[in-house]
Amino acid sequence: MNAPAPKHTRSQRRRDLAVAAACGLFVATMVGAAFAAVPFYNWFCRTTGFLGTTQVAASGPGNVLDRKLTIRFDANVTGNLPWRFEPDLTSIEARIGEVVTVGYTVVNESARETVGEASYNVTPPTVGAYFSKINCFCFTEQRLKPGEKRDMTVVFFVDPALVKDPDQDGLNSITLSYTMYGVRRPEPPRAEAKPILAPGRS
């Protein structure tokens, strides 16, 4: 007949189980937080215009003010992408609330097909909360054949709510900046070579 386990052993076992459960809960919480961090960060940036993140709108605001702003356009390409990327116009004057369409041109100057994608921001960063885009080519993969040229457009407006922000009273220009960077495509799996069988074998 087995002797009952000492009390201190049962107590230690319960303590070990509690520690293991706490560690498991901590790991699960960290994994959940990691998955939630990116969408939360994106939502925060879109809502506040943090770091010059612009807003997204389905249509214009419906009212156009007399106050005008100079909108400047900037285009950049990272070193690993053999493209020429430039705006059709370097700047325009637009009234607050006016829906504006501007074009950008990109050319693949390499002898191979390449894929790029654009990120963007506006400066000064505090104006991101009032800069709304209706249509944009940003964060969309652009696949260009050797020498191919592509015209792209962005449709935007500056929200009339900007005039109610006293911090923007001295604002007279906004710069919309895009950066094209290369997108690596996974290489297709290589076909496995079939063994060569001796004659008469299968």
Disulfide bonds with the S-S distance in Angstrom:
Cys136-Cys138 2.47
